[in-house]
């Protein structure tokens, strides 16, 4: 694209293209119709790059330490227009080494400021980073989430140098939010997927353990070696282990010994002969005897174990191990050794629990095999297996009668003993199952199926003795018992699993609802902000071509009205942002309630008179007049409620405010405000959404009456901060009553109520007031300089201009006594207002170090004001400028000097 170096990108003819590109990107990122996330990013970024004529886009993520402080940042995504899609992230950019340029960039980005960089004006430290990449133009857009810097999106042009206007920067800012939002959402979905996979892994482990128990209890394989091999095969892949062995203890005169009685090896392909028939704990693992006797287990990389145990295990090629003791009837019977011969790792709790249970099952199987060699002990072995099984288990005969159960079954239902369980089992069944079939008939069907087929598994609804439903999974297995067969039933409690799945589904629904609400809100905001912007742009063009002064003034008044409306929308959005970030705070001052209400009435008089509505304010006789509290926020609540009342009340309707004192305790007054109207009313369904952020009572309301949908949500939060609450009483066609309470401290009779008389002071009425005084204005935006000089025209004040902080510093150093005050912008190229102020304050007093410096910036949050004062500034004036505040500030500091 052939453009000169000085061209400002973002001409009017391309704004439609940018809007279409943003719309397309929103569609792609929000619908995510592509299967692969890379395709979503590629297709979402392509229209953005095409519209802005960019060569590359990179996303950097702030790297945070455990204490929450950022320690740097690294590239997580790179997209190249020429390549048509994403590129691998270079290793050198995964963690970016910080230098002075990056520190400076991060400081500005944390203030939510976009950074525009051109090759012709790179500083030395910036060139070290950007020139090796062939960068001609770079736009850095911060991504702020929950009030903190999440990361930055870099938009790159390697062909030409160019500037971007505000509309283009806003376009890139929106595109940056979209693509990082997609990345964040992908990360959250991956986290949810990992949580789900953890649940699936837990279920896989449980199933493996159930299948192991089923296999061992069924004893359907005649060969003991084949049975143990099959059992090992059910769990080794789940646990990803290379070898396992079972050890049995025996006591000798010289201490406790253990013998390897079973060994399974992946490399050998299954069960192999034991290799260590007799070892003494004291010789090979002196600490294990005490550890295991107390119920502990050895777990982790071998090299981190004590020297003797590490040497023993490493001699067998073991890298990581889990050694689970096995207790039979409370006695330390032996242990199971699970080996990883490749990786260093510590087995997680789920794996450890599975290995403990598997160790027990393996040990029991070994014992059972040995006991079955002696017919006399066959019945005792079966009984032991039943009681030792960690799962709830019961035995059924062919008549579908319970003949035995284990302790786990008794404990699961909170009963006293096996006899109570077997006698009350029918009470633990609901009359019908969730599918409508009678429980007794369905249970008989499954037991008969297990007898005929040998095995079946199904979900089953039990109920606790108190009637609480308990979803379970039941596995029925036909097993040999004495001289016949019985069916062993294993029951797994699914309540926790079901609850976790419901939470995942509920969380997903909440996220979907919030996403839809915010999408609707963004659509409404687009309409609400474009409407006054259209009026501002349109009437500006009208005024430029008007020769008649009266018509030109009319156009300017309309521009002013539209700008004030747009500022109100922006203030609502900023208030809502502070509420969501928990940063909305109150300021307590002494004020006169009646004076505050008079100002509110004056503010609302024009729209009320325009619709010829009847408006009244009523006080209770016992209502005090002076209070200490935040009168501005109280006014915000009342103006919001009155604005809605005027908006939704027809011409010649009635609107009123009633104020009364509910109670006073220890000087704290609870006031009750009732704002009533005879408007269109609100249905019960609409009232449920009335105080929700980003929602309006009815989507048709936005189209017909306008509004952000934030006012009532903001008012509700302010009321709650004031210790009160808000209620609504409304019927369709009968009007509405908003009733809210606030708590205010009663002020003494000598308290001074803040605030002036409300009179405005025009600069031109102060002819020559500041003659002989000179101020320095540090401001990089030309239109902002013109606004201030025009507002102060006629005051006699001399104003010099510096276009950045560095220039301001040099002008003060050159002639320290020339200036009486400095107006300092914050976000400026080369040197920002904070750094310029710190350097001025470092000068000796006679060189300008005590010169009054007033911040003049659009950064108006409490943190912004505190940052200005911390940098050494004397005061703060927010943009858009209020001429009265500017004049008051000048009087305070210039007359003092």
C-alpha positions in Angstrom: 0.0 0.0 0.0 1.6 3.3 -1.2 1.3 5.9 1.6 3.7 8.5 2.9 5.5 8.1 6.3 3.4 10.9 7.8 0.0 9.5 6.8 -2.4 9.0 9.8 -4.0 5.6 9.3 -7.8 5.4 9.8 -9.3 7.7 7.2 -13.1 8.0 7.0 -13.3 5.9 3.9 -11.8 2.9 5.8 -14.0 3.1 8.9 -16.7 1.1 7.3 -14.2 -1.6 6.5 -12.9 -1.6 10.1 -16.5 -1.8 11.4 -17.2 -4.7 9.0 -14.0 -6.4 10.0 -14.8 -6.0 13.7 -18.3 -7.4 13.2 -16.8 -10.4 11.3 -14.2 -11.0 14.1 -16.9 -10.8 16.8 -19.0 -13.3 14.8 -16.1 -15.7 14.5 -14.8 -15.4 18.0 -18.2 -15.6 19.6 -19.7 -18.4 17.5 -16.5 -20.4 17.2 -18.0 -22.4 14.3 -14.5 -23.7 13.3 -13.5 -27.0 14.9 -9.9 -26.1 15.6 -9.0 -23.2 17.9 -6.2 -22.2 15.5 -8.7 -21.8 12.8 -10.8 -19.6 15.0 -7.8 -17.4 15.7 -6.7 -17.3 12.1 -10.1 -16.6 10.7 -10.9 -14.0 13.4 -7.6 -12.1 13.0 -7.5 -12.1 9.2 -10.3 -9.5 8.7 -8.7 -7.3 11.4 -5.3 -7.5 9.7 -6.8 -6.8 6.3 -8.8 -3.8 7.5 -5.8 -2.3 9.3 -3.3 -3.4 6.7 -1.1 -5.2 9.3 1.6 -7.8 8.7 1.6 -9.5 12.0 -0.2 -9.8 15.3 1.4 -11.2 18.5 -0.1 -11.9 21.9 2.0 -11.6 25.1 0.9 -12.8 28.5 2.1 -11.3 31.8 3.9 -13.8 33.9 3.0 -13.5 37.5 4.8 -14.8 40.6 3.0 -16.6 43.5 2.4 -13.2 45.2 0.5 -11.9 42.2 3.3 -9.5 41.1 4.2 -9.7 37.4 7.8 -10.8 36.8 7.8 -10.4 33.1 5.9 -11.4 30.0 6.2 -13.9 27.2 4.7 -14.5 23.8 1.9 -17.1 23.7 0.6 -16.6 20.2 2.0 -15.3 16.8 0.0 -14.7 13.6 1.5 -13.7 10.3 -0.5 -12.3 7.4 1.9 -13.4 4.7 1.9 -17.0 6.0 -1.9 -16.9 6.3 -2.1 -18.1 9.8 -0.3 -18.8 13.1 3.5 -19.3 13.4 5.3 -21.2 16.2 6.4 -19.0 19.1 10.1 -18.4 19.1 11.9 -19.8 22.2 13.5 -16.4 22.8 10.1 -14.7 23.0 8.5 -17.3 25.4 10.0 -15.3 28.3 11.0 -11.8 27.3 14.0 -10.4 29.0 13.1 -7.0 30.5 15.0 -3.8 29.7 14.2 -0.1 30.3 11.9 0.0 27.2 9.8 -3.0 28.4 9.6 -1.5 31.9 8.5 1.8 30.4 5.9 0.1 28.2 4.6 -2.0 31.1 4.1 1.1 33.2 2.0 2.7 30.5 0.1 -0.5 29.7 -0.9 -1.0 33.3 -2.6 2.4 33.0 -4.6 0.9 30.1 -2.8 3.1 27.6 -2.1 2.0 24.0 1.5 2.5 22.8 2.2 3.6 19.2 5.8 3.1 18.1 7.4 4.1 14.7 10.9 3.1 13.5 11.8 6.7 12.9 11.3 7.6 16.5 12.4 4.4 18.3 14.4 5.1 21.4 17.7 3.2 21.7 16.3 0.6 24.0 13.2 0.2 21.9 15.3 -0.3 18.7 17.2 -3.2 20.4 13.9 -5.1 20.6 12.0 -4.0 17.5 14.5 -3.4 14.7 15.7 -7.1 14.5 12.1 -8.0 13.7 12.0 -5.5 10.8 9.3 -3.5 12.5 8.3 -0.2 10.9 5.2 0.4 13.0 4.1 -1.2 16.2 0.9 -0.7 18.2 0.9 -2.2 21.7 -2.6 -2.6 23.1 -3.0 -3.5 26.8 -5.5 -6.2 28.0 -6.8 -5.3 31.4 -8.9 -7.9 33.3 -10.2 -7.5 36.8 -8.2 -4.3 37.1 -4.8 -5.9 36.4 -2.7 -6.1 33.2 -3.4 -9.6 31.8 -1.2 -9.1 28.7 -0.6 -7.1 25.6 -1.4 -7.5 21.9 1.2 -6.2 19.4 0.0 -5.1 15.9 3.0 -5.0 13.5 3.6 -3.4 10.1 7.0 -4.3 8.6 6.5 -2.3 5.4 5.9 1.4 6.4 5.8 3.8 9.2 2.5 5.3 10.0 0.3 6.8 12.7 -3.1 5.6 13.8 -6.0 7.9 14.7 -8.3 7.4 17.7 -10.9 5.4 15.7 -8.3 3.0 14.4 -6.8 2.6 17.9 -10.2 1.9 19.2 -10.7 -0.6 16.4 -7.4 -2.3 17.3 -8.2 -2.2 21.0 -11.6 -4.0 20.4 -9.8 -6.5 18.1 -7.2 -7.1 20.8 -10.0 -7.7 23.4 -11.7 -10.1 21.1 -8.7 -12.3 20.3 -7.4 -12.4 23.9 -11.0 -13.1 25.0 -10.9 -16.1 22.7 -7.6 -17.2 24.2 -8.8 -16.7 27.7 -12.0 -18.6 26.9 -9.9 -21.4 25.3 -7.8 -21.6 28.5 -10.9 -21.7 30.7 -12.4 -24.4 28.5 -9.1 -26.3 28.7 -9.2 -26.0 32.5 -12.8 -27.3 32.5 -11.7 -30.1 30.2 -8.8 -30.9 32.5 -11.2 -31.0 35.5 -13.5 -33.3 33.5 -10.6 -35.5 32.4 -9.6 -35.6 36.1 -13.1 -36.9 36.9 -12.9 -39.3 34.0 -9.5 -40.5 35.3 -11.0 -40.9 38.7 -13.8 -42.9 37.2 -11.3 -44.9 35.1 -9.4 -45.7 38.3 -12.5 -46.7 40.1 -13.7 -48.8 37.2 -10.2 -50.4 37.1 -10.4 -51.2 40.8 -14.0 -52.5 40.4 -12.9 -54.7 37.5 -9.9 -55.9 39.5 -12.1 -56.7 42.5 -14.6 -58.4 40.1 -11.9 -60.4 38.4 -10.4 -61.5 41.6 -13.7 -62.3 43.3 -15.0 -64.2 40.3 -11.9 -66.2 40.1 -12.9 -67.2 36.6 -9.3 -68.0 35.5 -8.0 -71.3 36.7 -4.3 -70.5 36.7 -3.2 -68.3 39.5 -0.4 -66.8 37.4 -2.8 -65.9 34.6 -5.3 -64.5 37.1 -2.6 -62.2 38.6 -1.4 -61.2 35.1 -4.9 -60.3 34.0 -5.4 -58.3 37.3 -2.2 -56.4 36.8 -3.2 -55.7 33.2 -6.4 -53.9 34.5 -4.4 -51.3 36.5 -0.9 -50.9 35.2 -1.9 -48.9 32.1 -4.2 -46.7 34.2 -1.3 -46.0 36.7 1.4 -46.1 33.9 3.8 -48.3 35.9 6.4 -50.7 34.7 6.6 -53.3 37.4 4.7 -54.4 40.6 5.4 -57.0 43.2 3.6 -58.3 46.3 5.6 -59.0 49.5 4.6 -61.0 52.6 6.1 -60.4 56.1 7.3 -63.0 58.4 9.2 -62.7 61.7 12.6 -64.3 62.4 14.8 -64.1 65.5 16.8 -61.3 64.0 13.8 -59.1 63.1 11.0 -58.6 60.6 11.6 -60.1 57.1 9.6 -60.0 53.9 9.4 -62.4 50.9 8.5 -61.5 47.3 5.6 -63.8 46.5 4.3 -62.2 43.2 6.1 -60.2 40.5 4.7 -58.6 37.3 7.0 -57.0 34.8 6.0 -55.0 31.7 9.1 -55.8 29.7 8.8 -59.5 30.5 5.1 -59.4 29.4 3.5 -60.5 32.6 3.9 -62.5 35.7 7.5 -63.6 36.4 9.0 -65.8 39.1 9.8 -63.9 42.3 13.5 -63.0 42.6 13.9 -62.1 46.3 12.7 -64.9 48.6 13.8 -63.4 51.8 15.0 -59.9 52.8 15.3 -58.2 56.2 13.8 -54.7 56.6 16.8 -53.6 58.7 19.2 -54.5 56.0 17.5 -52.9 52.9 14.9 -50.4 54.1 15.3 -49.8 57.9 12.8 -47.0 58.0 10.0 -48.8 56.2 9.2 -51.2 59.1 8.2 -48.3 61.4 6.6 -46.3 58.5 4.4 -49.1 57.3 3.5 -50.4 60.7 2.0 -46.9 61.4 0.0 -47.0 58.1 2.3 -44.8 56.1 3.5 -45.4 52.5 6.6 -44.6 50.6 5.9 -42.4 47.6 8.1 -40.4 45.2 11.4 -40.3 43.2 13.8 -42.8 44.6 16.7 -40.3 44.8 14.7 -38.2 47.3 14.3 -41.1 49.7 16.7 -41.8 52.6 20.2 -43.0 51.5 19.7 -46.7 52.4 16.2 -47.0 50.7 17.5 -45.1 47.6 20.5 -47.3 47.2 18.3 -50.4 47.5 15.7 -49.3 44.9 18.2 -47.8 42.5 20.1 -51.1 42.4 17.0 -52.6 40.8 16.7 -49.8 38.2 13.7 -48.1 39.9 13.3 -44.4 39.3 10.1 -43.7 41.2 8.2 -46.0 43.6 5.0 -46.3 45.6 5.1 -48.8 48.4 1.8 -49.5 50.0 1.6 -51.6 53.2 -1.1 -54.2 53.5 -3.0 -54.9 56.7 -5.0 -58.0 57.2 -7.3 -57.9 60.2 -5.3 -55.0 61.7 -1.9 -56.8 61.3 0.9 -55.7 59.1 0.7 -58.5 56.6 3.1 -57.2 53.9 3.4 -54.6 51.1 3.0 -54.0 47.4 5.7 -52.2 45.4 4.7 -50.2 42.3 7.6 -49.1 40.1 8.2 -46.5 37.4 11.6 -47.2 35.8 11.6 -44.2 33.4 10.2 -41.1 35.1 10.7 -39.2 38.3 7.3 -38.5 39.8 5.2 -38.5 43.0 2.0 -40.4 42.6 -1.1 -38.3 43.2 -3.7 -39.1 45.9 -6.2 -40.8 43.5 -3.4 -43.1 42.1 -2.1 -43.7 45.6 -5.6 -44.7 46.9 -6.1 -47.0 43.9 -2.7 -48.6 44.6 -3.5 -49.1 48.3 -6.8 -50.8 47.3 -5.1 -52.8 44.5 -2.3 -53.8 46.9 -5.0 -55.1 49.3 -6.8 -56.9 46.5 -3.6 -58.5 45.2 -2.6 -59.5 48.7 -6.1 -61.0 49.2 -5.8 -62.8 45.9 -2.5 -64.3 46.8 -3.9 -65.4 50.1 -7.0 -66.8 48.5 -4.9 -68.8 46.0 -2.9 -70.2 48.9 -5.9 -70.9 51.0 -7.7 -72.7 48.2 -4.9 -75.2 48.2 -6.3 -76.2 51.5 -10.0 -77.2 51.1 -10.5 -76.9 54.9 -9.9 -73.2 54.8 -12.0 -72.4 51.6 -15.0 -71.0 53.5 -12.9 -68.9 55.8 -11.1 -67.3 52.8 -14.4 -66.4 51.2 -15.6 -64.8 54.3 -12.3 -62.8 54.7 -12.5 -61.6 51.1 -16.0 -60.4 51.6 -15.3 -58.4 54.8 -11.9 -57.0 53.6 -13.2 -55.7 50.2 -13.3 -51.9 50.4 -16.4 -51.7 48.2 -20.0 -52.3 49.5 -20.7 -55.9 48.8 -23.5 -58.4 49.3 -24.1 -62.0 48.3 -27.4 -63.1 46.6 -28.7 -66.6 46.3 -30.8 -67.9 43.4 -34.0 -67.0 45.2 -32.8 -63.3 45.1 -32.2 -63.3 48.9 -29.3 -61.7 50.5 -27.3 -64.3 52.4 -24.3 -62.1 53.5 -22.7 -58.7 53.2 -19.5 -57.0 54.2 -18.7 -54.2 56.7 -18.4 -51.6 53.9 -22.1 -52.3 53.1 -23.1 -51.7 56.7 -21.0 -48.5 56.9 -22.3 -47.1 53.6 -25.8 -47.0 54.9 -24.9 -46.0 58.5 -26.4 -49.2 60.0 -25.3 -51.1 63.1 -24.4 -54.6 61.8 -24.8 -57.0 59.0 -28.0 -58.5 60.4 -29.7 -55.1 60.3 -28.5 -54.5 56.7 -29.9 -57.8 55.5 -33.2 -57.5 57.3 -33.8 -53.9 56.2 -32.5 -54.1 52.7 -36.0 -53.9 51.1 -36.4 -50.5 53.0 -33.3 -49.2 51.2 -35.1 -49.6 47.8 -37.5 -46.9 46.5 -40.8 -48.4 45.3 -39.9 -47.6 41.7 -36.6 -46.8 39.8 -36.2 -43.5 37.8 -37.4 -45.4 34.7 -40.7 -46.2 36.4 -40.0 -49.9 36.8 -40.7 -51.4 40.2 -37.5 -51.9 42.2 -38.2 -55.4 43.4 -39.0 -56.7 39.9 -35.9 -55.0 38.3 -33.6 -56.3 41.1 -34.7 -59.8 40.5 -34.2 -59.4 36.7 -30.6 -58.3 37.2 -29.7 -61.0 39.7 -31.1 -63.7 37.4 -29.2 -62.2 34.5 -25.9 -62.3 36.5 -26.6 -66.0 37.4 -27.2 -66.9 33.7 -24.5 -64.7 32.1 -22.0 -64.4 34.9 -21.8 -60.6 35.0 -23.8 -57.4 34.6 -23.4 -53.7 35.5 -26.0 -51.0 35.8 -26.9 -47.7 37.6 -29.3 -48.1 40.5 -31.2 -45.8 42.8 -30.9 -46.7 46.5 -32.2 -44.7 49.4 -30.6 -44.0 52.8 -32.5 -45.0 56.0 -33.8 -41.4 56.3 -35.2 -41.5 52.8 -32.5 -39.5 51.0 -32.0 -40.9 47.4 -28.6 -42.3 46.7 -27.6 -43.0 43.1 -25.1 -45.9 42.7 -23.4 -48.1 40.2 -23.9 -51.8 40.8 -21.8 -54.7 39.5 -23.1 -58.2 39.8 -20.7 -61.2 39.4 -21.4 -64.9 39.7 -18.9 -66.5 42.1 -18.2 -69.9 43.6 -19.5 -70.2 47.2 -19.1 -73.4 49.1 -20.5 -76.1 46.9 -22.7 -73.7 44.8 -22.7 -70.4 43.0 -23.9 -67.0 44.4 -24.0 -63.5 42.9 -21.7 -60.9 44.5 -23.0 -57.4 44.2 -20.6 -54.4 44.4 -22.1 -51.0 45.0 -20.3 -47.7 44.2 -21.8 -44.5 45.7 -22.2 -42.0 42.8 -23.5 -39.0 44.8 -20.3 -37.1 44.8 -19.7 -37.8 41.1 -23.2 -36.7 40.2 -22.8 -33.5 42.2 -19.5 -32.7 40.5 -21.0 -33.2 37.0 -24.0 -31.0 38.0 -21.6 -28.3 39.1 -19.8 -28.5 35.8 -23.1 -28.2 33.9 -24.4 -25.4 36.1 -21.1 -23.5 35.7 -21.3 -23.9 31.9 -24.9 -22.6 31.9 -23.9 -19.6 34.0 -21.0 -18.8 31.7 -23.3 -19.1 28.6 -25.9 -16.8 30.2 -23.3 -14.2 31.2 -21.8 -14.3 27.7 -25.3 -13.7 26.1 -26.1 -10.9 28.5 -22.8 -9.1 27.8 -23.2 -9.6 24.1 -26.6 -8.0 24.3 -25.2 -5.2 26.4 -22.4 -4.6 23.8 -25.0 -4.4 21.1 -27.1 -1.9 23.1 -24.0 0.2 23.9 -23.0 0.3 20.3 -26.4 1.8 19.5 -26.4 4.1 22.5 -22.9 5.5 21.8 -23.3 5.8 18.1 -26.5 7.8 18.4 -24.9 10.9 20.2 -21.7 10.4 18.2 -23.8 10.7 15.0 -25.3 13.9 16.4 -21.9 15.3 17.3 -20.3 14.5 13.9 -23.4 15.6 11.9 -24.0 18.9 13.8 -20.3 19.7 13.6 -20.5 19.5 9.8 -23.7 21.6 9.9 -22.0 24.2 12.1 -19.0 24.4 9.8 -21.1 25.4 6.8 -23.5 27.7 8.7 -23.0 31.4 8.2 -26.0 32.5 10.3 -24.8 32.9 13.9 -28.1 31.9 15.5 -28.2 28.7 13.5 -24.5 28.0 14.3 -25.2 28.4 18.0 -28.2 26.1 17.7 -25.9 23.4 16.2 -23.3 23.9 18.9 -26.0 23.5 21.6 -27.0 20.2 20.1 -23.4 19.1 20.0 -23.0 20.0 23.7 -26.2 18.1 24.6 -25.1 15.0 22.6 -21.6 15.2 24.2 -23.1 15.4 27.7 -25.3 12.4 26.9 -22.3 10.4 25.6 -20.3 11.4 28.8 -23.2 10.1 30.9 -23.1 6.7 29.1 -19.3 6.5 29.6 -19.7 7.4 33.3 -22.2 4.6 33.7 -19.9 2.1 32.1 -16.9 3.2 34.2 -19.1 3.0 37.4 -20.1 -0.5 36.4 -16.5 -1.4 35.8 -15.5 -0.1 39.3 -18.4 -2.1 40.8 -17.3 -5.3 39.2 -13.7 -4.7 40.3 -15.0 -3.8 43.8 -13.4 -0.4 43.6 -16.5 1.8 43.9 -16.0 3.9 47.0 -18.0 6.7 48.8 -16.7 10.1 49.9 -18.1 11.5 53.2 -18.7 15.3 53.4 -21.1 17.5 55.2 -24.1 18.5 53.1 -27.6 20.0 53.3 -30.2 17.5 52.0 -32.6 20.3 51.0 -30.0 22.0 48.9 -29.0 18.8 47.3 -32.7 18.1 46.4 -33.0 21.7 45.0 -30.0 21.0 42.7 -31.6 17.7 41.6 -34.9 19.5 40.9 -33.0 22.1 38.8 -31.3 19.4 36.8 -34.6 17.6 36.1 -36.6 20.7 35.5 -36.0 20.9 31.7 -37.1 17.3 30.8 -40.0 17.5 33.2 -41.2 20.8 31.8 -40.7 19.5 28.3 -43.2 16.8 28.9 -45.5 19.0 31.1 -45.3 16.6 34.0 -46.3 17.3 37.6 -43.3 17.0 39.9 -43.3 17.4 43.7 -41.0 16.7 46.7 -42.4 16.0 50.2 -40.4 15.9 53.5 -41.5 14.4 56.8 -41.6 17.0 59.6 -39.0 15.3 61.8 -36.4 15.1 58.9 -33.0 16.7 59.8 -31.4 18.8 57.2 -27.6 18.4 57.7 -25.8 15.1 57.1 -22.4 13.6 56.6 -22.2 11.3 53.6 -21.7 11.2 49.8 -24.2 13.6 48.4 -22.9 13.2 44.9 -23.7 9.5 44.9 -27.1 10.1 46.6 -27.8 12.6 43.8 -26.7 10.0 41.2 -29.3 7.6 42.6 -32.2 10.1 42.6 -31.3 11.5 39.2 -31.2 8.0 37.8 -34.6 7.1 39.3 -36.2 10.4 38.3 -34.8 10.1 34.7 -36.4 6.7 34.4 -39.6 8.1 35.8 -39.6 11.0 33.3 -38.7 8.7 30.5 -41.5 6.1 31.2 -44.2 8.6 32.3 -46.5 10.1 29.6 -47.0 13.8 29.1 -48.8 15.5 32.0 -48.2 12.5 34.2 -47.2 12.8 37.9 -43.8 12.2 39.5 -43.0 12.7 43.2 -40.3 12.1 45.8 -41.2 11.4 49.5 -38.5 11.5 52.1 -39.0 10.3 55.7 -36.8 9.3 58.7 -37.2 5.6 59.5 -35.1 5.7 62.6 -32.0 7.3 64.2 -29.6 5.4 66.4 -26.3 6.8 67.8 -26.4 9.7 65.4 -26.9 7.5 62.3 -30.1 8.3 60.4 -31.9 5.8 58.2 -33.7 7.8 55.5 -36.4 6.4 53.3 -36.8 7.8 49.8 -39.9 6.9 47.7 -39.8 7.9 44.0 -43.3 7.4 42.4 -44.6 7.9 38.9 -47.8 7.3 37.0 -45.9 5.7 34.1 -46.2 2.5 32.0 -45.3 0.2 34.9 -43.1 -2.9 35.1 -44.4 -6.5 35.0 -43.3 -9.1 37.7 -41.2 -10.9 35.1 -39.4 -7.7 34.1 -38.8 -6.8 37.7 -36.7 -9.9 38.2 -34.1 -8.6 35.8 -34.4 -4.9 36.8 -31.3 -4.6 38.9 -29.0 -6.9 36.9 -26.0 -5.5 35.2 -26.0 -5.5 31.4 -29.7 -6.3 31.3 -32.9 -4.2 30.9 -36.4 -5.2 31.9 -37.3 -5.6 28.3 -35.2 -5.6 25.1 -37.9 -3.5 23.5 -37.3 -0.8 26.1 -33.8 -0.2 24.7 -35.1 0.3 21.2 -38.0 2.6 22.3 -36.5 4.6 25.2 -32.8 4.1 25.0 -30.5 3.8 28.0 -27.5 1.6 29.0 -29.3 -0.8 31.3 -26.7 -0.1 34.0 -28.3 2.8 35.9 -30.4 0.7 38.3 -27.6 -1.8 38.9 -25.2 1.0 39.8 -27.8 2.6 42.0 -28.5 -0.6 43.8 -24.7 -1.1 44.6 -24.4 2.5 45.8 -27.4 2.1 48.1 -25.9 -1.1 49.5 -22.6 0.7 50.1 -24.7 3.3 52.0 -26.1 0.6 54.2 -29.5 0.4 52.6 -31.6 -1.6 50.2 -34.0 -0.9 47.3 -37.4 -2.4 46.4 -39.9 -1.8 43.6 -43.7 -1.9 43.7 -45.2 -1.7 40.2 -48.0 -2.9 38.0 -48.4 -2.6 34.2 -50.2 0.6 33.3 -50.4 1.8 36.9 -47.0 3.4 37.4 -44.1 2.4 39.7 -42.8 3.1 43.2 -39.0 2.7 43.9 -38.4 2.6 47.7 -34.9 2.7 49.0 -33.1 3.4 52.3 -29.7 4.9 53.1 -27.9 5.5 56.3 -26.3 8.9 56.9 -24.6 10.4 59.9 -26.4 13.4 61.3 -24.2 16.5 61.1 -24.0 19.0 64.0 -25.7 22.4 63.8 -22.3 24.1 63.1 -21.3 21.7 60.4 -20.4 23.4 57.1 -22.1 22.0 54.0 -19.7 21.7 51.1 -20.5 23.1 47.7 -20.9 26.5 46.2 -23.9 28.5 45.2 -24.1 26.8 41.9 -23.3 29.9 39.9 -21.1 29.4 36.8 -18.2 31.6 36.1 -17.2 32.2 32.5 -13.5 32.9 31.7 -14.5 35.9 29.6 -16.2 37.5 32.6 -12.9 37.5 34.5 -11.2 40.2 32.4 -7.5 40.4 33.2 -7.8 38.5 36.4 -4.5 36.6 35.9 -2.6 39.4 34.1 1.1 39.1 34.7 0.9 35.3 35.4 2.3 32.6 33.1 1.6 28.9 33.1 3.1 26.0 31.2 0.7 23.5 29.5 2.3 20.1 28.9 -0.1 18.4 26.5 0.6 16.3 23.4 -2.9 16.5 21.8 -3.5 19.7 19.9 -7.3 19.9 20.3 -6.8 19.6 24.1 -4.4 22.6 24.0 -6.9 24.6 22.0 -9.7 23.9 24.4 -7.8 25.1 27.5 -6.4 28.2 25.8 -9.9 29.1 24.5 -11.5 28.6 27.9 -8.9 30.9 29.5 -9.0 33.5 26.8 -9.6 36.9 28.3 -8.3 36.1 31.7 -4.9 37.8 31.0 -3.1 34.5 31.6 0.0 33.8 29.4 0.2 30.1 28.4 3.3 28.4 26.9 3.0 25.0 25.3 5.1 21.8 25.7 4.2 18.8 23.6 5.6 16.2 25.9 7.1 15.8 29.4 10.7 16.0 28.2 10.0 19.3 26.5 8.3 20.7 29.6 11.3 19.7 31.8 13.7 21.4 29.4 11.6 24.6 29.4 11.5 24.8 33.2 15.3 24.1 33.5 16.0 26.8 30.8 14.1 29.6 32.7 13.1 28.4 36.2 11.4 31.6 37.4 9.3 32.1 34.2 6.3 30.0 35.2 3.9 30.3 38.1 2.2 26.9 37.5 2.3 23.8 35.3 -0.7 21.9 33.9 0.7 18.4 33.3 -1.0 15.7 31.1 -0.2 12.1 32.0 0.0 10.1 28.9 2.5 11.7 26.5 5.2 10.5 24.1 8.9 10.5 25.0 8.3 11.2 28.7 5.0 10.9 30.5 3.6 13.3 33.1 4.6 11.1 36.1 8.3 10.9 35.0 8.4 14.6 34.1 7.0 15.6 37.5 9.4 13.4 39.4 12.3 15.0 37.6 11.0 18.5 38.2 10.6 17.7 41.9 14.2 16.5 41.9 15.4 20.0 40.9 16.5 22.5 43.6 13.8 24.8 44.8 15.4 27.8 43.0 15.5 25.8 39.8 11.8 25.0 39.8 11.5 22.2 42.3 8.7 23.8 44.2 6.7 24.9 41.2 2.9 24.0 41.5 2.1 21.1 39.2 -1.5 20.2 38.5 -2.5 17.0 36.7 -4.9 17.6 33.8 -5.9 14.1 32.5 -8.7 11.9 31.5 -7.5 9.3 34.0 -10.0 10.1 36.8 -10.2 7.0 39.0 -9.1 7.2 42.6 -6.0 5.2 41.9 -5.1 7.7 39.1 -5.5 10.6 41.5 -3.3 8.9 44.1 -0.7 8.1 41.5 -0.5 11.8 40.5 -0.1 12.9 44.1 2.5 10.2 44.7 4.5 11.4 41.7 4.7 14.8 43.3 1.8 16.7 41.8 -0.2 19.3 43.8 -3.6 18.6 42.4 -5.7 16.8 39.8 -8.3 18.1 37.2 -10.2 15.6 35.2 -11.1 15.7 31.5 -13.6 16.8 30.1 -12.6 20.1 31.7 -14.9 22.1 33.9 -14.0 25.8 33.5 -15.1 26.6 37.0 -12.7 24.0 38.5 -9.9 25.3 36.3 -10.4 28.9 37.4 -10.7 27.9 41.1 -7.4 25.9 40.8 -5.7 28.9 39.2 -6.9 31.3 41.9 -5.8 28.9 44.7 -2.2 28.6 43.4 -1.6 31.8 41.5 -2.9 34.2 44.1 -1.0 32.3 46.8 2.2 33.0 44.8 
